């Protein structure tokens, strides 16, 4: 199974948002946003959360996800 990193911090900074703001705008719990933002690589992630974050940042899901290993 591959590992991915979510570019949450990068896109939040581009928007001028902190992670609390990302949580409020997406409806995703703050603790989950922090986990996604701080993780150096994950094997699984909630697709619904990806969709919510991509919509909030006004980007494609593919732009939010960085593939670390296949």
ABEGO torsion letter per residue (X at the ends): XBBBBBAAAAAAAAAGBBAAAAAAAAGBBAAAAAAAAABAEBABBBAAAAAAAAAAAGBBAAAABBBABX
